[in-house]
């Protein structure tokens, strides 16, 4: 399964809900993950992570809740420094008629528009035909026009063999890993995955799109480390195959809990 098919499958099964408060996002795979541009002082970027819970009680799935996190960062000479973390109000199905926080949030996001008004001001619009965000980036009193694209090296430059779209084939859910290389040579990784389970009255599916991972890659080995405090020991270690078409390794949580996972390159 290629990435575009996954995006279509997700978008078709989500119920967007009425236009009150935060409207849930549906174009999950297309807009999540890393987006960057080259600035005067290095790399500027945003990293969009989306967590969504679905329940299916009849033919039409319903979004029970959805949380979005936007990480805005600068990176100079390969050293990443986060400017801040921003989130629109969390969407809840039971609060879809305006039950979100009374405090006016400074971050709003739809499938095509991202706005942040805080220590840094962003006003970006997404163009799905060319897969990029464009708009304005304002910081320290300076406003500039920007275009954010997926991280990529310079044209005809050296690229790590780990760069690509990877998948663990499964009948129980989706597990995709995306590895990109920035202009400064830094490797960037995120993961889209889902887990489903049947309850007494409904089937529940949890989606995680744009889940950020710290990545260390040498020519034929890969290590992914958790970036969130609730699972500090979770990591993946794998080795690239000789034909560079698969990564064979295992997920580890602590010293003894392991799970084998073979990622296959998507074309």
JOPELIN-V370592 format. One record per pair of residues at least 6 apart in sequence whose C-alpha atoms are under 8 Angstrom apart, sorted by the first residue. I is the first residue (numbers start at 1). J is the second residue. If there is no record, write none. Layout:
i->(I,I)
j->(J,J)
//
This chain:
i->(1,2,2,3,3,3,6,7,7,7,7,10,10,10,11,11,11,13,13,14,14,14,14,14,15,15,15,15,16,16,16,16,16,17,17,17,18,18,19,20,20,20,21,21,21,21,21,21,21,22,22,22,22,22,22,22,22,23,23,24,24,24,24,25,25,26,27,28,28,29,29,29,30,30,31,31,31,32,32,32,32,32,32,33,33,33,33,33,33,33,33,34,34,34,34,34,34,34,34,34,35,35,35,35,35,35,35,35,35,36,36,36,36,36,36,36,36,36,37,37,37,37,37,37,37,37,38,38,41,42,42,42,42,43,43,43,43,44,44,44,44,45,45,45,45,46,46,46,46,47,47,47,47,47,48,48,48,48,48,49,49,49,49,49,49,49,49,50,50,50,50,50,50,50,50,50,51,51,51,51,51,51,51,52,52,52,52,52,52,52,52,53,53,53,53,53,53,53,53,54,54,54,54,54,54,54,54,55,55,55,55,55,55,55,55,56,56,56,56,57,57,57,63,63,64,64,64,65,65,65,65,66,66,66,67,67,67,67,67,68,68,68,69,69,69,69,70,70,70,71,71,71,71,71,72,72,72,72,72,73,73,73,73,73,74,74,74,74,75,77,78,78,78,86,86,87,87,88,88,88,88,88,89,89,89,89,89,90,91,106,106,106,106,107,107,107,107,108,108,108,109,111,112,112,112,113,113,113,113,114,114,114,114,115,115,115,115,116,116,119,120,120,120,120,121,121,121,121,122,122,122,122,123,123,123,124,124,124,124,125,125,125,126,126,126,127,127,131,132,132,132,132,133,133,133,134,134,134,134,135,135,135,136,136,136,136,137,137,137,137,138,150,151,151,151,151,151,152,152,152,152,153,153,153,153,153,153,154,159,160,160,161,161,161,162,162,162,162,162,162,162,163,163,163,163,164,164,164,164,164,165,165,165,165,165,165,165,166,166,166,166,166,166,166,166,167,167,167,167,167,167,167,167,168,168,168,168,168,168,168,169,169,169,172,172,173,173,173,173,174,174,174,174,175,175,175,175,176,176,176,177,177,177,177,177,178,178,178,179,179,179,179,180,180,180,181,181,182,187,187,187,188,188,188,189,189,189,189,190,190,190,190,191,191,191,191,191,191,192,192,192,192,192,193,193,193,194,194,194,194,195,195,195,196,196,196,196,197,197,197,198,212,212,213,213,213,213,214,214,214,214,215,215,215,215,216,216,216,217,220,220,220,221,221,221,221,222,222,222,222,222,223,223,223,223,224,224,224,225,225,225,225,225,226,226,226,226,233,233,233,234,234,234,234,235,235,235,236,236,236,236,237,237,237,238,238,238,238,239,239,239,240,240,240,241,241,245,245,246,246,246,246,247,247,247,248,248,248,248,249,249,249,250,250,250,250,250,251,251,251,251,252,252)
j->(266,266,267,29,165,266,29,27,28,29,30,26,27,28,26,27,28,60,61,26,54,61,62,63,60,61,62,63,23,24,25,26,63,23,24,96,96,97,96,96,97,98,89,91,96,97,98,99,100,88,89,90,91,96,100,108,109,91,110,63,66,91,110,110,111,111,111,50,209,192,209,210,128,131,48,111,126,47,48,49,50,209,210,47,48,49,190,209,210,211,212,45,46,47,48,150,151,188,190,210,45,46,47,132,133,148,149,150,151,43,44,45,46,147,148,149,150,151,43,44,45,146,147,148,149,151,44,183,76,74,75,76,77,74,75,76,184,72,73,74,75,72,73,74,148,70,71,72,73,70,71,72,210,212,68,69,70,71,210,68,69,70,208,209,210,211,212,66,67,68,69,207,208,209,210,211,66,67,68,206,207,208,209,63,64,65,66,67,206,207,208,63,64,65,66,204,205,206,207,61,62,63,64,65,204,205,206,61,62,63,64,202,203,204,205,62,202,203,204,201,202,203,92,93,92,93,94,90,91,92,93,90,91,92,87,88,89,90,91,87,88,90,85,86,87,88,85,86,87,82,83,84,85,86,82,83,84,85,86,80,81,82,83,84,80,81,82,83,81,184,184,185,186,107,116,107,108,105,106,107,108,109,100,101,105,107,108,100,100,115,116,117,118,114,115,116,117,114,115,116,115,126,125,126,127,123,124,125,126,122,123,124,125,121,122,123,124,122,123,139,137,138,139,140,136,137,138,139,135,136,137,138,135,136,137,133,134,135,136,133,134,135,132,133,134,133,134,149,147,148,149,150,147,148,149,145,146,147,148,145,146,147,143,144,145,146,143,144,145,146,144,180,180,181,182,183,188,180,181,182,183,159,181,182,183,184,185,183,181,181,219,219,220,244,179,217,219,220,222,240,244,178,179,180,181,178,179,180,265,266,176,177,178,179,265,266,267,176,177,178,246,263,264,265,266,174,175,176,177,263,264,265,266,174,175,176,261,262,263,264,175,263,264,195,196,193,194,195,196,192,193,194,195,191,192,193,194,191,192,193,189,190,191,192,263,189,190,191,187,188,189,190,187,188,189,187,188,188,215,216,217,213,214,215,212,213,214,215,210,211,212,213,208,209,210,211,212,213,207,208,209,210,211,207,208,209,205,206,207,208,205,206,207,203,204,205,206,203,204,205,204,226,227,224,225,226,227,224,225,226,227,222,223,224,225,222,223,224,223,239,240,241,237,238,239,240,236,237,238,239,240,235,236,237,238,235,236,237,232,233,234,235,236,232,233,234,235,252,253,254,251,252,253,254,251,252,253,249,250,251,252,249,250,251,247,248,249,250,247,248,249,246,247,248,247,248,264,265,262,263,264,265,262,263,264,260,261,262,263,260,261,262,258,259,260,261,262,258,259,260,261,258,259)
//
